[in-house]
Amino acid sequence: MTKAHFVNHTHWDREWYFTTEDAQVLSDQLFSNVLKELETHPEANFTLDGQTSILDEYVEMHPEDVIRIKKLINRNQLFVGPWYTQTDAMIPDAESIIRNLVIGINDTKQKYGQPMMIGYLPDTFGFNSQLPMLLNQVGINDFIFWRGTNFKRQMDSVYFKWHSLGHSQVYAANFPLGYYTGQIALDSKKNLQEFVANRLDPGIDFESQQGQNNSVLVPSGIDQMDIIHNVSETISKINKYSHNQIVISNYPKFMRTLRQRNDLPDYQGELRYPTYARVHRTIGSVRSRIKRQNFKLEQQILRRVEPLMVIAKRCGIDVSKGLILKLWKKLLECQPHDSLGGSVSDNVAIDIDHRFKQGLEIADGIENYIKKRIAQRLKLDANQVLVFNTDPRPFNGYKKIRFLTSSKNIMFDEKYQATILSANYVAKRENIMQQTAKGFEFKDEPGYYELQVQVAVQFDGLGYQVIDFKDGAEALPELQSEQQTAIQNESWKVNYVDGNFQATTNGKTYKNIISIVDSGNDGDT
């Protein structure tokens, strides 16, 4: 007889073929039902999909329910967190995954109570091999998931110790048959004997046989599923028909029993096999615009905005932490497995694009504010340019700077090796109406150049310097560009030759190293 830990939950996509607003209409009633059921049945518990964003949206509609939520979390009846949103685990930057956890954990503690400290990703489409290290960095040592396993090629058990680089590891629990293994729908309740014989017991038996497990995890729930009413009565009836022992449990309780075992196998590597469930490998190229916007905003936050905030702080210029938190949340709302994967409807794609637009506007606004304030404090004039190194390490190389001048006839100090990369001339405009202190006046706007200039500079990490230029007798030289077909470093050279990419290292050449295949994958779109 196998002991099955029965966990009632809901998997809550904020958006998929439906929009976030559609999901909120459903949550308005469903989450209210959950609170009522838990309050009237203290033996029951419910897991709210491991993300706080959906609870925030419910509380926005029902602020009066915060006290009820806190009590249920404190009694270990309602489990929320630790994520802010249910992240994709392959496409986002590692720092985005950490921030998702940090924001989710902090928000839960500040608003509702203790979060569920388990890396719970029940529907994510594959997992990067360094996820244990990222989870460990925020104090999480357990991981529960569905997709990506193959018990013959990776580990011979649904439960194992998953290692990443260094000494990082998590105790991992897989439900290979999905987060709906023990789903009790209305039809199932009408004939529990058939449900046990055809679905529940076969699922438990399969999990127990993959590693000789005497105790297994049985999740009961599906997308946007309501709580099971009178769950103790239902489980009591199920036990009359099952050859296993079914007990009401929760994810933290099961992971504590798993930690007591000393026979779990070890595994290191990605979790991306489509053996028992699709992992949508081609989802990485679906709606590529979303991926490009995600990369752009991530890099702007990590490589520009946050380093500029550090520099600004050192200069005595404060930027609101609430503003950067709002920016991160805009990004994280675009990074759930469905949203970032792009397996969404056109209506949802429009919403995602709009969030990226808002995030990029906030990021640009923070950048512009900091640069303007520093320039004002330095009292820069029209012939000075402020240049930053926003990386934490020293820089020695070329940077591109943009500025406006009345002419291309300018000069920099020789050490900068300045050359014009591009020059856009804006023609003179006559009789431009301007509103001044005297009222409306008509003026002529002289023509000017918008220049992009390459300069050679040296920097310490996280700093800035002021570069001067002056009027010259002749135009600054322009860079003569040639079409490049190769890139290289000290070890490798990659060429584009006759329509194919080839790589050379240690005198050996590898041909056709990159290929693009037009192929679909069931469920991707």
N, C-alpha and C positions, 0 to 999 in steps of 0.2 A: 504493500500500500504506500502510495506517495502522498506527502502532505503538500497541498497546493495553497499558496498564499494568494487569496483572491483580493484584487485591488480595483475598486470602482473609480473611474476617471472619465474625463472627456478630453478629446483632442480638438483644439480650437484654432483652426486656421483663421487668422484675422481677415485674410482675403485669398481668393483662389479663383474659381469661376464666379464667385460673388464678391462684392466689395466689402470694405471695412464697415461701411454704414449698414449693409445688409446683415453682417455678423452682429452688430450692436443691437439690431432689432430682435434677433434671436436671443442674445444674451440677456436682454432686459427681462424676459420672462423666465428663461431657463435658470439663470443664476439666482433669481429670487426663489425658484422652486428648490434649488440646492440648499439655500440657507434655511428654509422652512423645514425641509426633510431632516437635515442634520440636527436642528434644534429639538425636534420631536423624537429623534431616534439617536440617543447619545452613543450607542454601540456602533453607529455607522461612521464612515469617513469618506472623503472625496478629494481627488487630486485635480487641480485646475490647470492642467497642461503645462506646468512648469514655467509660465511666463507671467510677469506682473502687468504688462501693458493692457491685457484684456480686462484685468481687474480694475485698473485705473479708469478704463473707459466705462465700465459698469458703475463705478463709484461716482463718476462725473454725473451720471443720471440719477444715482441714488446715494447722495452723501450721507443720508440718515442711516445707512447700513454699515458704516465703518465700524461702529462699536460692536455690532453683531459679528462682523468678519473677524475682528481682533479676538473676540471670545472663542470662536470656533477654532482659530489657528492656535490659540494658547492651549486649547483642550486636545490638540492633535486630531481634530476632526476634519479640518480643511487644510490642504497642503498647497502652497503657492511658491513660485520662484523655482530656481534661483535666477533664471534668465529674464531679461527685459522683453525680448522677443525670441521666438524659436528660430535660432540662427541656422543658416546653411553652414556646413562645416568644411567646405572645400574652397569656395570662392572668396570669402572675406579675408582681409588681412588678419594676421594673428592678433594684433592689437585690438581690432574690432571685436573679436571673440572675447577677449579679456574684458574690454569695456562693457560689452553686453552683460557679462556676469557681474562686474563691479556695480554697474548702475542698477541691475535687477536686485542684487543683494541689498544694497544700500536703500533703495526705494522701499523694498518690502519691510526692512527693519524700521524705517522711519514712519511708514504709514500704517502697517498692518501687524507686524510681529516677526517671529523667527521664520526665515525662508527655509524651504526644503533644500538642504545642501547636497544635492545629487545632480550630476550632469545629465539631466533627463532630456533626451532628444528622441521622442518616439517615432518620428516620421521623416527625419532628415535623410537626404539622398547620398549616403556615404560619408566617411569620416577620415580626416587627415591624420597621419601617423603621430603627430605631435600633440594631439588633443589632451592626452594625460598630463603633459607638462603644463599646458594652459590651465587645465582644471586645478592642478596642484597649486598654481600661483595664487589662486584666490581661496585656498583652503578646502577644496573639494577633492575627495578621495574615492568617490563612487560614481559609476556611470551606468545608465540604463538606456537601451536603444533597441531598434528593430532591425534595420536593413544592413546588408554588407557582409554577412558571415558565410563561411563555407567550412563545415566541421571536418571535412576530409583534408582540405588544403591548408587550413590555418590552425585551428585548435579543435580538440575532440570533445568540446563541452560547450553548452550554452552559457556557462559561467566560467570566467577565467580572470587572470591578472594581466592587464594590458599595460605594456611598457612603452615609453617613448625614449628619446635620447637622455643620457644622464641617468639619474636614479629615480626619475618620475614614473609613477605607476598609479593605476586606479583598479579597484575591483569592478569588473564589468559584468553586467547581466543582460543577456540578449533574449528577446522573445521572437524567435524565428518565424512564427506564424502570425505575427502582427500584434498591434496593441488592442485588437478586438478578439484575441484568442478565446476569452470567456465572455464575450458580449451577450448579454441577456436582453434581447429585444422583446417587444410586446408579443410577437408570435412565439418566441421561445418560452415565455411564461405560460402560454396556453398548453404547452406540451413539454414539460421539463424533462420527462423521461427520454423523449426523442432527442432533445437538446443535449443531454448528458451522453447518450449513447453515440450520437453521430458527430458531435463537435467537441464538447468539453473533455471527456475522458480520452479521446484520441489525441487531443492537443497536449494534455498533461503527460500521457504516456510517451509521446514523441520527445518532449523536453526532458523527461526523466531518463530516457535511454541515451541521450547525447551527453555522456559524461557520468552515467550511473548516479543520477541525482535523486536523493530521497526526499528532497524538498525543492519545489519549483515555484516560479512566479507566474501567476495567471492574471494578466490585465483584462479588465472588463470595461469596454467603452469603445466609442468610435467618434468620428467627426461630428461635432455639435450635438453630442448625445447627452440627454438628461440623466440625472442621478437615478439609480435603481431604488424604487420605493419599497419600504419594508424588507430591506436586504437580508436581515437576520432570518426572517421567516422564509425567504426564498432559498437561502443557503441551506437551511434546515431540511427543506424539501429535496434539494439537489442531493444532499448526502444520503438520502434514502435510496437513490438510484445509482450513485457512483461507487465504483470499486476503489476510489481514492478518498482521502480526507480533505475536505474543502473548508478553509477557515478564513474569516474576514481579516484582512491584514492591510498594510500600507507599505509603500516603497522603502522608507527608512527602516522599518522593522525587518523586512526581508533582507536588506543589505547587511544588517547587523548579524543575522544568522549566517550569511555568506562569509563574513569575515572570520567566523569561528572555524572555518574549514582550512585544512592544511594540504588538501589534495588537488587544488585548482591548477590547471595548466597555465603556462606563461605564453604570451604572444606579443610580438612587436611588429608593427607595420600598419598599413592602411586597412580600412574596412570598406571594401568596395565591390565585393562579389555579388552578382545578381542571382545567387543560387535559389534562395527561398522567397525573394521579393525583388522587384525592379529597383535599381539604383539610378536609373535615368542618366547614363554616362554622357549622352549627348546634350544634356540640359545645360552644360557649360557654354554652349553656343546659341541657345535659343534666346531670341530678343537680345542680341549682343549690345544694343544701345544701352540697356539697363546695366550690363556689366561694365561698360566703358564709363558711364556716369558714376557708378559705384567706386571704381578705381580712382577716378578724378577727385571725387569728394574725399575719399579716404586719404589720399596722398596730400590733398590740400590741408586737411585737418592735422595730420601727423607730421608732415614735412614743413609746413608753413605757419598755420594758425597757432597751434600750441607752442612751438618754439618762439614765435613772435610774442606770445603772451609772457613767456619766461623773460625774454629780453625787456619787454615793457615793464614787467614787475621790477626788474633790476634798475630801471630808469625812473621808478616811482610812479608809473602809470598803471592803474588797476583796471582790469577788465573783468566784468561779472562772471563768476563761476556758473551762475544760473544760465547765462547766455551760451557758454560752451556746452553745458549739459543739454540745453534745448537743441543745439546743433547735433550733438551725438545722437539724441533720440530720433531726430529726423532721419539720420543715416540708418540707425538700427531698425527703424520701421520699414526700411527698404531691403533688409537683409534676411528675413525669414526664408526658409527653404523654397517655398512656392514663389514668393515675390522676387527674390534675387535670381532664382532659377529661371524665371520668366514663364513658368507654366501657369499662366493666368489669362483671364479674358482681356479683350481690348479695353474695356472700361477700367479694369484694375491697372493695366499698363499706363493709362492716362494718369491715374492717381499717383502711381509710383514716380512717373516723370515729374509731376508737380511737386512731390516731396523733395526730389533731387534739386529742382529749381529753387525751392525755398532754402534748402540746406546750402547750396552754392551761394545764394544771396547773403545768407548770414555769414558764411565764411569770408566772402569778399568784403562785407561790411566791417568785420572785426579787423581784417588785414588793413584796410584803408584807414580805419580809425587809429590804429597803433602807429602806422607809418606817418600819418599826418601829425599826430601829437609829438612824435620824436623829431620830425622835421621842424615843427614850430619851436620846440625847446632849443634846437641847435641853430635856429634863426637862419636857415638856409636861404640862399638867393637863387635867382633864375638860372645861374650857371653852375649849380651844384647838384649832384645826384647822390641819393642815399642808397647804398648797396648792402645787402644782408647775407650772412651765412647762417642759415637756420638749422644746419646739421650740428650735432654735438662734437664732431671731430674737425680738426683743421682742414682747410681747403686751399689748394694751390692749383689754379687753372683758370679757365675762361668762364665769365658770366655774361649773360645778355641783359642789357639795361634798356629801358624805354623812356624817352623824354621828348619834350617839344622844343623846337628851336626855330628862329626866323630864317635860318640858312643852314646849308650843309657845310659851309665854310667855318669849321670849328677845329680846335686843337685840344688834345689831351697830352699829358706828360708822356714821354717816350716809354716809360716803364709799363704803361697800360697796354701797349701794342694795339691801340684802338682801331677797329675797322667797322664800317657800316654793313650791317646784314640786310637791312631793308629801309627804304625811305618812302614815306607816303606824303605827298604834298597836298595840303588843303588850300584851295584857291581863296583869294581875297573875296570878302562879302561886303557889299556896300549897303548903306542905309539900314543897318540892323537896329530894330527898335529895342531899347533897354529901359527897364524901370529903375530909376535912381531916386535919391532923396529929393531931387528937384521935380520928380515926375517922370513921364516918358520922354526919352531922348533918342535921337537917331544918330548912330555912329557907324563908321567904317571899321570892319574887322580885317586886319591885315592877314595876308597869307602866311602859312607856317608849315613846318615839316614835323611829322611824327617819325622819329628815328628809332630804330633798334640797332644798338651798337654792341659789339663784342669787346670786352676788356679783360686783360690778364690781371688777376688779383691774388693776394695771399691773405688768409684769414685764420684766426684762432676759432675754435668752436663757439657757436652761439654768440654772434656779435655783428657789428656793422661798421662801415667806414664811409666817409664822405669823399667822393671823387669830384674834382674840379675840372671844368673845361672853359675855354675862352674862344673868342672870335679869332678866326684865322684868315690868312690871305687866300687859301685855296680849300677845296672840299676835302673832307676826311676821306681816305681811301676806302673803296668798297670791296668786300670780299668776293673774289671770283670763285663761284661754286661750280663744282663738277659732279656729274652723276656718280655716286658711290655704289659699288656692287659688292663690297666686302667690309666686314668688321673683324677686329682681332684684338687679342690681349697677348700676354707673354706665353700662353700655352696653346690657344686655339685660334684658328682663322676660319670664318664662315663666309663662303662666296655664293653669289647668285649667278649661275652659269646656264645659259640656254634653257631658261625656264625652270631650273631645279636648284635646290640648295645643296651645297656640299660643305663638309667640315674637314679641316686638316689639322693634325696634331702629331708631333714626333715623326714627321715625314710620311705619315700615312693619311690617305684621303678616304672619307666616307661619303658616298654619293646618295642623293635622294633622301636626305635626313628629315625633311618635312614634307608631309603630304596632307591634302585636305580632301576629306571624303564627304560627299553629300548623302547622308543616310538618316533615316528617322529612327525613333525608339518609342515604342508604345507607351503613351502616357505623358510624353514630354510636353506636348502643347495642348 
